Amino acid sequence: MSRLVIRDDGPPRPPRGFPWKMVLIGALAASPFVIMGVYNACKIEVDTGKQAVLIRKVGLDLGKDQELAPPRKGGGAYYKGVQTEGAYGGVLTEGRYFYNPFYWGWEISDQYVIPNGKIGIRIALDGDDLPTGQILAEPGQKGILRKVELPGRYPYNPYAEEFKLEEPVTVPAGFRGVVTLLAGKTPKDPNVFLVGEGERGVQSKTLDPGTYYLNPYETRVSLVDCRSKRFNLGEGSAMDFLSSDGFPVTLDGAVEFRVLPTRAAEVFVKYNEDDNGDAIDGEIIAKIITPESRSLCRTGGSKLTGGQFISGADREVFQRNLVKSLTENCKQQGIEILAVAITRVEPPQDIAEPVRAREVAKQELAQFNQEKLQQLSEAKLQIEVLLAEQKQKVVRAEAAVIVQTTKAEQDNSVAVTLAEQKLQVAQTQLEAAKDKASAIIAKAQADADVIRFTNKADLAGLAAQVAAFDGDGSALAQNILVGKLAPGFRSILTNSDGPLMDLFGQFVKHPERKQAEPSSPVAHPAPAPKPAAEASRTPELPQPPFASAEAKP
């Protein structure tokens, strides 16, 4: 839009132009800050352990009976107020979200934390009212929800629900948990002690020792002690009665009992009193153990005389009957009797001393008989021991005989085997000796034959040499001696007398004599001719000692 400016100093001038450039520069400079502001205004930053509850500022109005905005129907418009739509009932968990602040508001708070050792029960603050007779609320109803939340962190809408912490149920060892359903179906038979499973009332099934996370508004657990307990019969008042012969008898004893775990629920319902809480021990003693034991003691004791209560045998029979009857009667009521002992019996004093003396005499007689039996048993045992030792000795002797016999047989077999082996060796050695003797004889015979033939050859040579000297052996000997000595002498200077010259003189004399013999007028007689048999006989060599007749030439 332009305007006309009138001045006094002159004619009017036209208006100046709009500064669009300045506006554009300023808008560009301010845009980052505007964007940042819009970003921060729309951003919802939910940290760890936090939650954001959405609140709608613009939308449909709530009804008169509505406190929280219901979820949209078919994706339509939102209702004003605290939202309950979504997995967590209009609550945003950890993260970053962007919502238009003109339409939405939010509240950031802590998530609910259930510590360890606790459980959480949700209580819906908005929803439909419960119908008559209903205790626990279903989803969409107002009231206590059935679900139990375990320890942990949970997002929730504080405008729509709240948490209540409760203790988990712990059943200790030796106990049983009797379960009573506070919410459930109406029992089919309301006049029974135990109802069916899922029906409202005491359940027949009990809980074993352990920890259970149960909704206390739905289930109540009563602890029943099933451990053994001890009770004295004379506690409170004396246990007295009259014997069969009219004497007053007072006794005391102890009863050990426990509640049967399988019937803990039944016993709890029958005998529990509201004034005692979950404890039922007093009621069991007062309503079961004491009446039963007193009744049985008086009934059984009235059948015995005063003297029989002093006798050990009769008192033991009385105690066994009491244990048997009390066990059977109490078991029918869910109580197990573990032990019953009569600890003290006060018989009538008028008859106590004579009966006691009689019992002492009986005990001494029983002891004497027992000692006698013991001695007989010891004698019998000694005889059996001696017989056993004798039998052992006989067995050992027989075993020794068997061992010696076996050893002798083994030694005999070994000796025979060695003798046979030695005989075989001797026979083998004899054959070898015979073979060796034969070999020696054959070798000696061969050596003798060689010597004999060698001597015969040498003798034939000597005979030929002697024949060359006309049968004069002396001449042959001289010739051989001269032939041996002549090459070793060049000259001999010696005396003409002496043994050496005598030796040479023999060689000198004979030639001369031989040369003179042909000129000698004396004729020597010719040697007598030898007999033909002697001349033809060959000089015989000595025979070897082992030569046979066939080996002779």
C-alpha angles and dihedrals in degrees: 000000000000127000135201116237118200119201131186097222098064150336117319120270128213118262122264123252124266114264098241093158093058092049092050093048091049091049092050091048093049097043096087091052091047092049091047091049093050090047093052092043092055098038121101111193112194112189128206112293091016134105137196123220112209119225119191115220098184126040146074119341119251123246123254093261096041122099100168129042109260121224117277118267115232094344093301130144123317124251121235119256137033110355123230099181122116139043092301099036100263094324125129116214128205114325145068121292136176122216131165105255091208090063102027140049128183142194121211117210141152122281115243115265122204108201125221114280092031137089129210128226118198118222115197112221096189133045142068120332118256117257120243113287095017115119105176123054125233122216108295093027129103117246143046113346122222098227119097118216117214124216111299144083120299132184113224141164106250090201092055105036145003137204130237121196119225137174120256117239115258120191109198124218112280093027135097126213114229108207121215116186110217093184125039145082120331111261116256090222112029093183097072128093095231125036131207124275112286094014123119111265140044113341122221093222114080132201121255120225110293144082121295130188103216133160105250090206090058104032132033119195121202118195116228117194109227096177122115119273134190127225130183115223092215094052112122096004136015120267102232135153141153123269122228091266093050101258119137114245125192123192140171132199146158130248123199114199144154139191114263106247092218091057100037093115093051093048091047094053094045101045108022119112122203091228092063097049111214095340115109102163093099093048092049092051094043098041104032117012100042099044093044096046095045092047093049094044093051093043095048095037093054089063093061129071123237091256093054091062088063093050112090095216095052092045091052090051089050091051094048091051090048092051093047096048095042091049093051095045095046094045089061088060096047098263123121117211109213100179141353123194130179101218101177137019122185108197124191109292092220093067100023097092100049092041090048091051090049091050091049089053090049091050092050091049090049089048092050091050090047092051090048091052089047092053091048090049091049092050091049090047091051091051091049090049092052092047090049091050091048091049090049091051091050090049091049091048092050089047090051091050091050090048093049092045092049091047092049091049090049092048091048091050090049092048092049090048091050092047091051090049092049090048091052090048092049091049090049091048091048092053089047091050091050090050091047092049090050090051092049092049091048092049092047091049090051092048090048091050090051092049092046093050091045092051091047090053092047090048092051090052092050090048090054091049092048089049088056089061092049092262094306108138093184091059090052091051092049091049092051092048093049090048090054097044103037098074092055100054127078099165137346123213110188143125118279089235122066142073096286094053090046088057093051091041090066090059091049097048100053099055091051091050091049093051091050095048097076091052092046112105089213110093117214117223116252115249114264113260115250120241115269093240092050092044092051094045114106116220105257122227122222114270122233114257094243097045116124127222092257091057094061115103 
